Amino acid sequence: MATKTMLIEEAEGHFDRLMAEVTQGTEVVLSDDNGPVARVIPTSHRQPGLHAGSITASAYFDAPLPDGFWAREP
């Protein structure tokens, strides 16, 4: 992923261009006189069902808790 550093003042005037670059995969680091302030990165695109079945609940997942659970009894 390409990285670009930009002053906050410059980013304010070119927000549309900044978002277009981020959408294309460029990471933009916003900085001021004291150094980096924020990082704007593209979001990851989630794909539903990609890991279907990889997580399962145990058979007793919704079973009642032991009587002493909330009292912290052993």
PDB file of N, CA, C, O and CB in Angstrom:
ATOM      1  N   MET A   1       0.839  -1.166   0.000  1.00  0.00           N
ATOM      2  CA  MET A   1       0.000   0.000   0.000  1.00  0.00           C
ATOM      3  C   MET A   1       0.892   1.240   0.000  1.00  0.00           C
ATOM      4  O   MET A   1       1.801   1.357   0.823  1.00  0.00           O
ATOM      5  CB  MET A   1      -0.959  -0.008   1.212  1.00  0.00           C
ATOM      6  N   ALA A   2       0.637   2.135  -0.898  1.00  0.00           N
ATOM      7  CA  ALA A   2       1.407   3.377  -0.984  1.00  0.00           C
ATOM      8  C   ALA A   2       1.003   4.304   0.153  1.00  0.00           C
ATOM      9  O   ALA A   2      -0.150   4.307   0.585  1.00  0.00           O
ATOM     10  CB  ALA A   2       1.194   4.071  -2.357  1.00  0.00           C
ATOM     11  N   THR A   3       1.954   5.087   0.632  1.00  0.00           N
ATOM     12  CA  THR A   3       1.700   6.036   1.711  1.00  0.00           C
ATOM     13  C   THR A   3       2.055   7.435   1.240  1.00  0.00           C
ATOM     14  O   THR A   3       3.069   7.649   0.576  1.00  0.00           O
ATOM     15  CB  THR A   3       2.504   5.666   2.982  1.00  0.00           C
ATOM     16  N   LYS A   4       1.199   8.379   1.597  1.00  0.00           N
ATOM     17  CA  LYS A   4       1.406   9.776   1.225  1.00  0.00           C
ATOM     18  C   LYS A   4       1.212  10.614   2.476  1.00  0.00           C
ATOM     19  O   LYS A   4       0.261  10.392   3.225  1.00  0.00           O
ATOM     20  CB  LYS A   4       0.430  10.225   0.078  1.00  0.00           C
ATOM     21  N   THR A   5       2.106  11.584   2.716  1.00  0.00           N
ATOM     22  CA  THR A   5       1.972  12.488   3.847  1.00  0.00           C
ATOM     23  C   THR A   5       1.475  13.829   3.344  1.00  0.00           C
ATOM     24  O   THR A   5       1.941  14.340   2.326  1.00  0.00           O
ATOM     25  CB  THR A   5       3.314  12.643   4.604  1.00  0.00           C
ATOM     26  N   MET A   6       0.515  14.394   4.079  1.00  0.00           N
ATOM     27  CA  MET A   6      -0.103  15.637   3.638  1.00  0.00           C
ATOM     28  C   MET A   6      -0.360  16.513   4.858  1.00  0.00           C
ATOM     29  O   MET A   6      -0.759  16.012   5.910  1.00  0.00           O
ATOM     30  CB  MET A   6      -1.424  15.364   2.857  1.00  0.00           C
ATOM     31  N   LEU A   7      -0.135  17.819   4.724  1.00  0.00           N
ATOM     32  CA  LEU A   7      -0.452  18.745   5.794  1.00  0.00           C
ATOM     33  C   LEU A   7      -1.972  18.856   5.924  1.00  0.00           C
ATOM     34  O   LEU A   7      -2.699  18.771   4.934  1.00  0.00           O
ATOM     35  CB  LEU A   7       0.188  20.136   5.532  1.00  0.00           C
ATOM     36  N   ILE A   8      -2.433  19.046   7.147  1.00  0.00           N
ATOM     37  CA  ILE A   8      -3.873  19.137   7.389  1.00  0.00           C
ATOM     38  C   ILE A   8      -4.478  20.281   6.577  1.00  0.00           C
ATOM     39  O   ILE A   8      -5.563  20.137   6.012  1.00  0.00           O
ATOM     40  CB  ILE A   8      -4.159  19.339   8.893  1.00  0.00           C
ATOM     41  N   GLU A   9      -3.782  21.409   6.518  1.00  0.00           N
ATOM     42  CA  GLU A   9      -4.293  22.560   5.772  1.00  0.00           C
ATOM     43  C   GLU A   9      -4.477  22.224   4.294  1.00  0.00           C
ATOM     44  O   GLU A   9      -5.445  22.665   3.674  1.00  0.00           O
ATOM     45  CB  GLU A   9      -3.346  23.756   5.925  1.00  0.00           C
ATOM     46  N   GLU A  10      -3.564  21.455   3.734  1.00  0.00           N
ATOM     47  CA  GLU A  10      -3.664  21.045   2.339  1.00  0.00           C
ATOM     48  C   GLU A  10      -4.839  20.074   2.142  1.00  0.00           C
ATOM     49  O   GLU A  10      -5.557  20.157   1.145  1.00  0.00           O
ATOM     50  CB  GLU A  10      -2.344  20.393   1.876  1.00  0.00           C
ATOM     51  N   ALA A  11      -5.024  19.173   3.080  1.00  0.00           N
ATOM     52  CA  ALA A  11      -6.103  18.188   2.982  1.00  0.00           C
ATOM     53  C   ALA A  11      -7.470  18.858   3.049  1.00  0.00           C
ATOM     54  O   ALA A  11      -8.407  18.422   2.381  1.00  0.00           O
ATOM     55  CB  ALA A  11      -5.978  17.146   4.095  1.00  0.00           C
ATOM     56  N   GLU A  12      -7.590  19.915   3.849  1.00  0.00           N
ATOM     57  CA  GLU A  12      -8.873  20.614   3.975  1.00  0.00           C
ATOM     58  C   GLU A  12      -9.346  21.160   2.636  1.00  0.00           C
ATOM     59  O   GLU A  12     -10.544  21.156   2.353  1.00  0.00           O
ATOM     60  CB  GLU A  12      -8.761  21.751   4.986  1.00  0.00           C
ATOM     61  N   GLY A  13      -8.433  21.623   1.823  1.00  0.00           N
ATOM     62  CA  GLY A  13      -8.800  22.205   0.542  1.00  0.00           C
ATOM     63  C   GLY A  13      -8.989  21.202  -0.578  1.00  0.00           C
ATOM     64  O   GLY A  13      -9.512  21.546  -1.638  1.00  0.00           O
ATOM     65  N   HIS A  14      -8.565  19.951  -0.353  1.00  0.00           N
ATOM     66  CA  HIS A  14      -8.621  18.935  -1.409  1.00  0.00           C
ATOM     67  C   HIS A  14      -9.205  17.629  -0.893  1.00  0.00           C
ATOM     68  O   HIS A  14      -8.682  16.551  -1.174  1.00  0.00           O
ATOM     69  CB  HIS A  14      -7.229  18.688  -1.984  1.00  0.00           C
ATOM     70  N   PHE A  15     -10.290  17.733  -0.139  1.00  0.00           N
ATOM     71  CA  PHE A  15     -10.870  16.549   0.480  1.00  0.00           C
ATOM     72  C   PHE A  15     -11.330  15.524  -0.553  1.00  0.00           C
ATOM     73  O   PHE A  15     -11.138  14.324  -0.361  1.00  0.00           O
ATOM     74  CB  PHE A  15     -12.035  16.947   1.361  1.00  0.00           C
ATOM     75  N   ASP A  16     -11.933  15.985  -1.645  1.00  0.00           N
ATOM     76  CA  ASP A  16     -12.398  15.061  -2.684  1.00  0.00           C
ATOM     77  C   ASP A  16     -11.240  14.265  -3.277  1.00  0.00           C
ATOM     78  O   ASP A  16     -11.345  13.053  -3.467  1.00  0.00           O
ATOM     79  CB  ASP A  16     -13.125  15.828  -3.794  1.00  0.00           C
ATOM     80  N   ARG A  17     -10.133  14.951  -3.567  1.00  0.00           N
ATOM     81  CA  ARG A  17      -8.954  14.274  -4.123  1.00  0.00           C
ATOM     82  C   ARG A  17      -8.362  13.299  -3.109  1.00  0.00           C
ATOM     83  O   ARG A  17      -7.942  12.197  -3.462  1.00  0.00           O
ATOM     84  CB  ARG A  17      -7.888  15.306  -4.550  1.00  0.00           C
ATOM     85  N   LEU A  18      -8.336  13.717  -1.854  1.00  0.00           N
ATOM     86  CA  LEU A  18      -7.817  12.863  -0.787  1.00  0.00           C
ATOM     87  C   LEU A  18      -8.623  11.574  -0.688  1.00  0.00           C
ATOM     88  O   LEU A  18      -8.047  10.488  -0.617  1.00  0.00           O
ATOM     89  CB  LEU A  18      -7.838  13.606   0.557  1.00  0.00           C
ATOM     90  N   MET A  19      -9.939  11.682  -0.681  1.00  0.00           N
ATOM     91  CA  MET A  19     -10.791  10.499  -0.589  1.00  0.00           C
ATOM     92  C   MET A  19     -10.660   9.611  -1.825  1.00  0.00           C
ATOM     93  O   MET A  19     -10.735   8.388  -1.712  1.00  0.00           O
ATOM     94  CB  MET A  19     -12.246  10.914  -0.399  1.00  0.00           C
ATOM     95  N   ALA A  20     -10.469  10.198  -2.985  1.00  0.00           N
ATOM     96  CA  ALA A  20     -10.274   9.407  -4.203  1.00  0.00           C
ATOM     97  C   ALA A  20      -8.988   8.587  -4.098  1.00  0.00           C
ATOM     98  O   ALA A  20      -8.959   7.424  -4.499  1.00  0.00           O
ATOM     99  CB  ALA A  20     -10.229  10.327  -5.452  1.00  0.00           C
ATOM    100  N   GLU A  21      -7.934   9.184  -3.566  1.00  0.00           N
ATOM    101  CA  GLU A  21      -6.663   8.459  -3.416  1.00  0.00           C
ATOM    102  C   GLU A  21      -6.795   7.333  -2.396  1.00  0.00           C
ATOM    103  O   GLU A  21      -6.276   6.236  -2.606  1.00  0.00           O
ATOM    104  CB  GLU A  21      -5.536   9.423  -2.993  1.00  0.00           C
ATOM    105  N   VAL A  22      -7.488   7.603  -1.297  1.00  0.00           N
ATOM    106  CA  VAL A  22      -7.688   6.572  -0.275  1.00  0.00           C
ATOM    107  C   VAL A  22      -8.514   5.426  -0.845  1.00  0.00           C
ATOM    108  O   VAL A  22      -8.228   4.258  -0.581  1.00  0.00           O
ATOM    109  CB  VAL A  22      -8.380   7.164   0.978  1.00  0.00           C
ATOM    110  N   THR A  23      -9.530   5.758  -1.622  1.00  0.00           N
ATOM    111  CA  THR A  23     -10.371   4.732  -2.242  1.00  0.00           C
ATOM    112  C   THR A  23      -9.557   3.834  -3.169  1.00  0.00           C
ATOM    113  O   THR A  23      -9.860   2.649  -3.312  1.00  0.00           O
ATOM    114  CB  THR A  23     -11.519   5.385  -3.020  1.00  0.00           C
ATOM    115  N   GLN A  24      -8.539   4.387  -3.791  1.00  0.00           N
ATOM    116  CA  GLN A  24      -7.687   3.607  -4.691  1.00  0.00           C
ATOM    117  C   GLN A  24      -6.628   2.801  -3.940  1.00  0.00           C
ATOM    118  O   GLN A  24      -5.866   2.061  -4.562  1.00  0.00           O
ATOM    119  CB  GLN A  24      -7.013   4.528  -5.689  1.00  0.00           C
ATOM    120  N   GLY A  25      -6.568   2.934  -2.605  1.00  0.00           N
ATOM    121  CA  GLY A  25      -5.644   2.113  -1.827  1.00  0.00           C
ATOM    122  C   GLY A  25      -4.475   2.851  -1.214  1.00  0.00           C
ATOM    123  O   GLY A  25      -3.619   2.221  -0.593  1.00  0.00           O
ATOM    124  N   THR A  26      -4.403   4.166  -1.364  1.00  0.00           N
ATOM    125  CA  THR A  26      -3.304   4.941  -0.790  1.00  0.00           C
ATOM    126  C   THR A  26      -3.593   5.274   0.661  1.00  0.00           C
ATOM    127  O   THR A  26      -4.695   5.715   0.989  1.00  0.00           O
ATOM    128  CB  THR A  26      -3.068   6.227  -1.593  1.00  0.00           C
ATOM    129  N   GLU A  27      -2.621   5.069   1.527  1.00  0.00           N
ATOM    130  CA  GLU A  27      -2.729   5.471   2.922  1.00  0.00           C
ATOM    131  C   GLU A  27      -2.251   6.912   3.006  1.00  0.00           C
ATOM    132  O   GLU A  27      -1.178   7.233   2.495  1.00  0.00           O
ATOM    133  CB  GLU A  27      -1.897   4.526   3.873  1.00  0.00           C
ATOM    134  N   VAL A  28      -3.027   7.787   3.643  1.00  0.00           N
ATOM    135  CA  VAL A  28      -2.657   9.197   3.755  1.00  0.00           C
ATOM    136  C   VAL A  28      -2.413   9.518   5.223  1.00  0.00           C
ATOM    137  O   VAL A  28      -3.273   9.278   6.070  1.00  0.00           O
ATOM    138  CB  VAL A  28      -3.764  10.125   3.155  1.00  0.00           C
ATOM    139  N   VAL A  29      -1.232  10.063   5.520  1.00  0.00           N
ATOM    140  CA  VAL A  29      -0.887  10.485   6.866  1.00  0.00           C
ATOM    141  C   VAL A  29      -1.044  11.997   6.915  1.00  0.00           C
ATOM    142  O   VAL A  29      -0.394  12.725   6.165  1.00  0.00           O
ATOM    143  CB  VAL A  29       0.567  10.039   7.262  1.00  0.00           C
ATOM    144  N   LEU A  30      -1.921  12.465   7.814  1.00  0.00           N
ATOM    145  CA  LEU A  30      -2.147  13.891   7.973  1.00  0.00           C
ATOM    146  C   LEU A  30      -1.232  14.404   9.074  1.00  0.00           C
ATOM    147  O   LEU A  30      -1.131  13.796  10.140  1.00  0.00           O
ATOM    148  CB  LEU A  30      -3.637  14.195   8.295  1.00  0.00           C
ATOM    149  N   SER A  31      -0.572  15.515   8.816  1.00  0.00           N
ATOM    150  CA  SER A  31       0.361  16.045   9.803  1.00  0.00           C
ATOM    151  C   SER A  31       0.197  17.545   9.949  1.00  0.00           C
ATOM    152  O   SER A  31      -0.381  18.219   9.096  1.00  0.00           O
ATOM    153  CB  SER A  31       1.799  15.708   9.419  1.00  0.00           C
ATOM    154  N   ASP A  32       0.729  18.051  11.066  1.00  0.00           N
ATOM    155  CA  ASP A  32       0.805  19.488  11.282  1.00  0.00           C
ATOM    156  C   ASP A  32       2.250  19.826  11.595  1.00  0.00           C
ATOM    157  O   ASP A  32       3.141  19.026  11.312  1.00  0.00           O
ATOM    158  CB  ASP A  32      -0.152  19.954  12.430  1.00  0.00           C
ATOM    159  N   ASP A  33       2.501  20.986  12.169  1.00  0.00           N
ATOM    160  CA  ASP A  33       3.881  21.406  12.446  1.00  0.00           C
ATOM    161  C   ASP A  33       4.587  20.497  13.450  1.00  0.00           C
ATOM    162  O   ASP A  33       5.817  20.432  13.467  1.00  0.00           O
ATOM    163  CB  ASP A  33       3.890  22.828  12.963  1.00  0.00           C
ATOM    164  N   ASN A  34       3.822  19.800  14.283  1.00  0.00           N
ATOM    165  CA  ASN A  34       4.412  18.941  15.307  1.00  0.00           C
ATOM    166  C   ASN A  34       4.600  17.497  14.857  1.00  0.00           C
ATOM    167  O   ASN A  34       5.141  16.685  15.608  1.00  0.00           O
ATOM    168  CB  ASN A  34       3.559  18.967  16.534  1.00  0.00           C
ATOM    169  N   GLY A  35       4.169  17.169  13.658  1.00  0.00           N
ATOM    170  CA  GLY A  35       4.335  15.812  13.159  1.00  0.00           C
ATOM    171  C   GLY A  35       3.008  15.159  12.812  1.00  0.00           C
ATOM    172  O   GLY A  35       1.986  15.840  12.722  1.00  0.00           O
ATOM    173  N   PRO A  36       3.012  13.847  12.618  1.00  0.00           N
ATOM    174  CA  PRO A  36       1.802  13.122  12.224  1.00  0.00           C
ATOM    175  C   PRO A  36       0.696  13.254  13.264  1.00  0.00           C
ATOM    176  O   PRO A  36       0.941  13.216  14.470  1.00  0.00           O
ATOM    177  CB  PRO A  36       2.122  11.652  11.997  1.00  0.00           C
ATOM    178  N   VAL A  37      -0.530  13.410  12.762  1.00  0.00           N
ATOM    179  CA  VAL A  37      -1.685  13.566  13.636  1.00  0.00           C
ATOM    180  C   VAL A  37      -2.679  12.422  13.432  1.00  0.00           C
ATOM    181  O   VAL A  37      -3.233  11.893  14.395  1.00  0.00           O
ATOM    182  CB  VAL A  37      -2.368  14.915  13.382  1.00  0.00           C
ATOM    183  N   ALA A  38      -2.899  12.046  12.171  1.00  0.00           N
ATOM    184  CA  ALA A  38      -3.898  11.026  11.876  1.00  0.00           C
ATOM    185  C   ALA A  38      -3.488  10.248  10.640  1.00  0.00           C
ATOM    186  O   ALA A  38      -2.656  10.690   9.848  1.00  0.00           O
ATOM    187  CB  ALA A  38      -5.289  11.657  11.681  1.00  0.00           C
ATOM    188  N   ARG A  39      -4.090   9.085  10.495  1.00  0.00           N
ATOM    189  CA  ARG A  39      -3.835   8.247   9.336  1.00  0.00           C
ATOM    190  C   ARG A  39      -5.183   7.888   8.722  1.00  0.00           C
ATOM    191  O   ARG A  39      -6.073   7.398   9.418  1.00  0.00           O
ATOM    192  CB  ARG A  39      -3.020   6.963   9.720  1.00  0.00           C
ATOM    193  N   VAL A  40      -5.336   8.128   7.426  1.00  0.00           N
ATOM    194  CA  VAL A  40      -6.562   7.796   6.716  1.00  0.00           C
ATOM    195  C   VAL A  40      -6.245   6.600   5.827  1.00  0.00           C
ATOM    196  O   VAL A  40      -5.380   6.676   4.954  1.00  0.00           O
ATOM    197  CB  VAL A  40      -7.108   9.020   5.877  1.00  0.00           C
ATOM    198  N   ILE A  41      -6.951   5.493   6.057  1.00  0.00           N
ATOM    199  CA  ILE A  41      -6.695   4.272   5.307  1.00  0.00           C
ATOM    200  C   ILE A  41      -7.991   3.754   4.700  1.00  0.00           C
ATOM    201  O   ILE A  41      -9.073   4.028   5.218  1.00  0.00           O
ATOM    202  CB  ILE A  41      -6.054   3.202   6.208  1.00  0.00           C
ATOM    203  N   PRO A  42      -7.887   3.014   3.613  1.00  0.00           N
ATOM    204  CA  PRO A  42      -9.100   2.437   3.039  1.00  0.00           C
ATOM    205  C   PRO A  42      -9.678   1.385   3.983  1.00  0.00           C
ATOM    206  O   PRO A  42      -8.939   0.684   4.675  1.00  0.00           O
ATOM    207  CB  PRO A  42      -8.808   1.818   1.651  1.00  0.00           C
ATOM    208  N   THR A  43     -10.995   1.285   4.002  1.00  0.00           N
ATOM    209  CA  THR A  43     -11.626   0.268   4.830  1.00  0.00           C
ATOM    210  C   THR A  43     -11.479  -1.088   4.157  1.00  0.00           C
ATOM    211  O   THR A  43     -11.369  -1.190   2.935  1.00  0.00           O
ATOM    212  CB  THR A  43     -13.117   0.601   5.079  1.00  0.00           C
ATOM    213  N   SER A  44     -11.479  -2.104   4.970  1.00  0.00           N
ATOM    214  CA  SER A  44     -11.426  -3.443   4.392  1.00  0.00           C
ATOM    215  C   SER A  44     -12.837  -3.819   3.966  1.00  0.00           C
ATOM    216  O   SER A  44     -13.807  -3.492   4.649  1.00  0.00           O
ATOM    217  CB  SER A  44     -10.840  -4.489   5.407  1.00  0.00           C
ATOM    218  N   HIS A  45     -12.944  -4.479   2.880  1.00  0.00           N
ATOM    219  CA  HIS A  45     -14.250  -4.891   2.387  1.00  0.00           C
ATOM    220  C   HIS A  45     -14.531  -6.295   2.892  1.00  0.00           C
ATOM    221  O   HIS A  45     -13.859  -7.254   2.510  1.00  0.00           O
ATOM    222  CB  HIS A  45     -14.315  -4.830   0.832  1.00  0.00           C
ATOM    223  N   ARG A  46     -15.524  -6.404   3.749  1.00  0.00           N
ATOM    224  CA  ARG A  46     -15.869  -7.702   4.311  1.00  0.00           C
ATOM    225  C   ARG A  46     -16.685  -8.493   3.312  1.00  0.00           C
ATOM    226  O   ARG A  46     -17.532  -7.955   2.599  1.00  0.00           O
ATOM    227  CB  ARG A  46     -16.640  -7.542   5.629  1.00  0.00           C
ATOM    228  N   GLN A  47     -16.415  -9.747   3.280  1.00  0.00           N
ATOM    229  CA  GLN A  47     -17.122 -10.642   2.377  1.00  0.00           C
ATOM    230  C   GLN A  47     -17.931 -11.618   3.211  1.00  0.00           C
ATOM    231  O   GLN A  47     -17.363 -12.505   3.848  1.00  0.00           O
ATOM    232  CB  GLN A  47     -16.138 -11.392   1.432  1.00  0.00           C
ATOM    233  N   PRO A  48     -19.256 -11.467   3.218  1.00  0.00           N
ATOM    234  CA  PRO A  48     -20.087 -12.365   4.033  1.00  0.00           C
ATOM    235  C   PRO A  48     -19.883 -13.830   3.644  1.00  0.00           C
ATOM    236  O   PRO A  48     -19.792 -14.164   2.462  1.00  0.00           O
ATOM    237  CB  PRO A  48     -21.567 -11.991   3.891  1.00  0.00           C
ATOM    238  N   GLY A  49     -19.816 -14.683   4.639  1.00  0.00           N
ATOM    239  CA  GLY A  49     -19.708 -16.115   4.399  1.00  0.00           C
ATOM    240  C   GLY A  49     -18.309 -16.606   4.081  1.00  0.00           C
ATOM    241  O   GLY A  49     -18.126 -17.778   3.751  1.00  0.00           O
ATOM    242  N   LEU A  50     -17.324 -15.735   4.175  1.00  0.00           N
ATOM    243  CA  LEU A  50     -15.965 -16.131   3.811  1.00  0.00           C
ATOM    244  C   LEU A  50     -15.434 -17.256   4.697  1.00  0.00           C
ATOM    245  O   LEU A  50     -14.736 -18.149   4.218  1.00  0.00           O
ATOM    246  CB  LEU A  50     -15.036 -14.932   3.894  1.00  0.00           C
ATOM    247  N   HIS A  51     -15.761 -17.214   5.973  1.00  0.00           N
ATOM    248  CA  HIS A  51     -15.291 -18.243   6.908  1.00  0.00           C
ATOM    249  C   HIS A  51     -16.468 -18.983   7.539  1.00  0.00           C
ATOM    250  O   HIS A  51     -16.439 -19.304   8.727  1.00  0.00           O
ATOM    251  CB  HIS A  51     -14.413 -17.613   8.007  1.00  0.00           C
ATOM    252  N   ALA A  52     -17.472 -19.244   6.766  1.00  0.00           N
ATOM    253  CA  ALA A  52     -18.673 -19.912   7.272  1.00  0.00           C
ATOM    254  C   ALA A  52     -18.313 -21.252   7.908  1.00  0.00           C
ATOM    255  O   ALA A  52     -17.560 -22.043   7.340  1.00  0.00           O
ATOM    256  CB  ALA A  52     -19.697 -20.119   6.137  1.00  0.00           C
ATOM    257  N   GLY A  53     -18.866 -21.494   9.100  1.00  0.00           N
ATOM    258  CA  GLY A  53     -18.640 -22.755   9.788  1.00  0.00           C
ATOM    259  C   GLY A  53     -17.358 -22.827  10.592  1.00  0.00           C
ATOM    260  O   GLY A  53     -17.104 -23.851  11.225  1.00  0.00           O
ATOM    261  N   SER A  54     -16.536 -21.783  10.597  1.00  0.00           N
ATOM    262  CA  SER A  54     -15.271 -21.848  11.325  1.00  0.00           C
ATOM    263  C   SER A  54     -15.445 -21.614  12.823  1.00  0.00           C
ATOM    264  O   SER A  54     -14.545 -21.917  13.606  1.00  0.00           O
ATOM    265  CB  SER A  54     -14.303 -20.833  10.763  1.00  0.00           C
ATOM    266  N   ILE A  55     -16.588 -21.082  13.224  1.00  0.00           N
ATOM    267  CA  ILE A  55     -16.866 -20.873  14.645  1.00  0.00           C
ATOM    268  C   ILE A  55     -18.132 -21.645  14.998  1.00  0.00           C
ATOM    269  O   ILE A  55     -19.150 -21.547  14.314  1.00  0.00           O
ATOM    270  CB  ILE A  55     -17.023 -19.346  14.982  1.00  0.00           C
ATOM    271  N   THR A  56     -18.047 -22.405  16.069  1.00  0.00           N
ATOM    272  CA  THR A  56     -19.221 -23.162  16.522  1.00  0.00           C
ATOM    273  C   THR A  56     -19.398 -22.953  18.021  1.00  0.00           C
ATOM    274  O   THR A  56     -18.428 -22.700  18.737  1.00  0.00           O
ATOM    275  CB  THR A  56     -19.076 -24.684  16.190  1.00  0.00           C
ATOM    276  N   ALA A  57     -20.617 -23.056  18.487  1.00  0.00           N
ATOM    277  CA  ALA A  57     -20.911 -22.964  19.908  1.00  0.00           C
ATOM    278  C   ALA A  57     -20.999 -24.376  20.480  1.00  0.00           C
ATOM    279  O   ALA A  57     -21.406 -25.314  19.795  1.00  0.00           O
ATOM    280  CB  ALA A  57     -22.231 -22.174  20.159  1.00  0.00           C
ATOM    281  N   SER A  58     -20.613 -24.507  21.738  1.00  0.00           N
ATOM    282  CA  SER A  58     -20.681 -25.820  22.370  1.00  0.00           C
ATOM    283  C   SER A  58     -22.143 -26.216  22.584  1.00  0.00           C
ATOM    284  O   SER A  58     -23.033 -25.367  22.540  1.00  0.00           O
ATOM    285  CB  SER A  58     -19.912 -25.822  23.717  1.00  0.00           C
ATOM    286  N   ALA A  59     -22.377 -27.472  22.808  1.00  0.00           N
ATOM    287  CA  ALA A  59     -23.727 -27.993  22.977  1.00  0.00           C
ATOM    288  C   ALA A  59     -24.413 -27.413  24.213  1.00  0.00           C
ATOM    289  O   ALA A  59     -25.639 -27.317  24.247  1.00  0.00           O
ATOM    290  CB  ALA A  59     -23.691 -29.507  23.070  1.00  0.00           C
ATOM    291  N   TYR A  60     -23.643 -27.028  25.221  1.00  0.00           N
ATOM    292  CA  TYR A  60     -24.221 -26.507  26.460  1.00  0.00           C
ATOM    293  C   TYR A  60     -24.077 -24.982  26.563  1.00  0.00           C
ATOM    294  O   TYR A  60     -24.120 -24.436  27.665  1.00  0.00           O
ATOM    295  CB  TYR A  60     -23.557 -27.175  27.664  1.00  0.00           C
ATOM    296  N   PHE A  61     -23.911 -24.302  25.448  1.00  0.00           N
ATOM    297  CA  PHE A  61     -23.710 -22.851  25.423  1.00  0.00           C
ATOM    298  C   PHE A  61     -24.788 -22.096  26.194  1.00  0.00           C
ATOM    299  O   PHE A  61     -24.467 -21.192  26.966  1.00  0.00           O
ATOM    300  CB  PHE A  61     -23.677 -22.361  23.992  1.00  0.00           C
ATOM    301  N   ASP A  62     -26.051 -22.445  26.002  1.00  0.00           N
ATOM    302  CA  ASP A  62     -27.140 -21.721  26.651  1.00  0.00           C
ATOM    303  C   ASP A  62     -27.716 -22.457  27.866  1.00  0.00           C
ATOM    304  O   ASP A  62     -28.846 -22.195  28.278  1.00  0.00           O
ATOM    305  CB  ASP A  62     -28.238 -21.465  25.654  1.00  0.00           C
ATOM    306  N   ALA A  63     -26.948 -23.360  28.423  1.00  0.00           N
ATOM    307  CA  ALA A  63     -27.382 -24.088  29.622  1.00  0.00           C
ATOM    308  C   ALA A  63     -27.378 -23.137  30.820  1.00  0.00           C
ATOM    309  O   ALA A  63     -26.617 -22.170  30.836  1.00  0.00           O
ATOM    310  CB  ALA A  63     -26.458 -25.323  29.894  1.00  0.00           C
ATOM    311  N   PRO A  64     -28.218 -23.403  31.821  1.00  0.00           N
ATOM    312  CA  PRO A  64     -28.238 -22.549  33.014  1.00  0.00           C
ATOM    313  C   PRO A  64     -26.884 -22.553  33.724  1.00  0.00           C
ATOM    314  O   PRO A  64     -26.168 -23.554  33.717  1.00  0.00           O
ATOM    315  CB  PRO A  64     -29.337 -23.010  33.982  1.00  0.00           C
ATOM    316  N   LEU A  65     -26.553 -21.427  34.329  1.00  0.00           N
ATOM    317  CA  LEU A  65     -25.303 -21.318  35.085  1.00  0.00           C
ATOM    318  C   LEU A  65     -25.453 -22.005  36.438  1.00  0.00           C
ATOM    319  O   LEU A  65     -26.571 -22.129  36.938  1.00  0.00           O
ATOM    320  CB  LEU A  65     -24.901 -19.834  35.274  1.00  0.00           C
ATOM    321  N   PRO A  66     -24.350 -22.455  37.042  1.00  0.00           N
ATOM    322  CA  PRO A  66     -24.422 -23.068  38.368  1.00  0.00           C
ATOM    323  C   PRO A  66     -24.976 -22.075  39.393  1.00  0.00           C
ATOM    324  O   PRO A  66     -24.847 -20.864  39.216  1.00  0.00           O
ATOM    325  CB  PRO A  66     -23.030 -23.570  38.807  1.00  0.00           C
ATOM    326  N   ASP A  67     -25.581 -22.577  40.446  1.00  0.00           N
ATOM    327  CA  ASP A  67     -26.200 -21.723  41.462  1.00  0.00           C
ATOM    328  C   ASP A  67     -25.227 -20.715  42.067  1.00  0.00           C
ATOM    329  O   ASP A  67     -25.620 -19.578  42.329  1.00  0.00           O
ATOM    330  CB  ASP A  67     -26.783 -22.578  42.560  1.00  0.00           C
ATOM    331  N   GLY A  68     -24.004 -21.086  42.290  1.00  0.00           N
ATOM    332  CA  GLY A  68     -23.044 -20.191  42.927  1.00  0.00           C
ATOM    333  C   GLY A  68     -22.293 -19.276  41.972  1.00  0.00           C
ATOM    334  O   GLY A  68     -21.373 -18.584  42.407  1.00  0.00           O
ATOM    335  N   PHE A  69     -22.635 -19.243  40.723  1.00  0.00           N
ATOM    336  CA  PHE A  69     -21.873 -18.466  39.735  1.00  0.00           C
ATOM    337  C   PHE A  69     -21.800 -16.985  40.096  1.00  0.00           C
ATOM    338  O   PHE A  69     -20.712 -16.409  40.101  1.00  0.00           O
ATOM    339  CB  PHE A  69     -22.496 -18.622  38.355  1.00  0.00           C
ATOM    340  N   TRP A  70     -22.937 -16.363  40.398  1.00  0.00           N
ATOM    341  CA  TRP A  70     -22.950 -14.910  40.641  1.00  0.00           C
ATOM    342  C   TRP A  70     -22.382 -14.572  42.021  1.00  0.00           C
ATOM    343  O   TRP A  70     -21.985 -13.431  42.260  1.00  0.00           O
ATOM    344  CB  TRP A  70     -24.385 -14.358  40.516  1.00  0.00           C
ATOM    345  N   ALA A  71     -22.338 -15.539  42.924  1.00  0.00           N
ATOM    346  CA  ALA A  71     -21.794 -15.314  44.262  1.00  0.00           C
ATOM    347  C   ALA A  71     -20.294 -15.604  44.288  1.00  0.00           C
ATOM    348  O   ALA A  71     -19.651 -15.462  45.328  1.00  0.00           O
ATOM    349  CB  ALA A  71     -22.526 -16.191  45.296  1.00  0.00           C
ATOM    350  N   ARG A  72     -19.741 -16.006  43.153  1.00  0.00           N
ATOM    351  CA  ARG A  72     -18.307 -16.328  43.027  1.00  0.00           C
ATOM    352  C   ARG A  72     -17.897 -17.469  43.946  1.00  0.00           C
ATOM    353  O   ARG A  72     -16.803 -17.474  44.510  1.00  0.00           O
ATOM    354  CB  ARG A  72     -17.458 -15.097  43.335  1.00  0.00           C
ATOM    355  N   GLU A  73     -18.776 -18.409  44.079  1.00  0.00           N
ATOM    356  CA  GLU A  73     -18.451 -19.580  44.881  1.00  0.00           C
ATOM    357  C   GLU A  73     -17.720 -20.579  43.999  1.00  0.00           C
ATOM    358  O   GLU A  73     -18.006 -20.675  42.806  1.00  0.00           O
ATOM    359  CB  GLU A  73     -19.730 -20.213  45.504  1.00  0.00           C
ATOM    360  N   PRO A  74     -16.789 -21.319  44.565  1.00  0.00           N
ATOM    361  CA  PRO A  74     -16.038 -22.312  43.770  1.00  0.00           C
ATOM    362  C   PRO A  74     -16.897 -23.478  43.316  1.00  0.00           C
ATOM    363  O   PRO A  74     -16.403 -24.383  42.644  1.00  0.00           O
ATOM    364  CB  PRO A  74     -14.869 -22.842  44.570  1.00  0.00           C
TER     365      PRO A  74
END
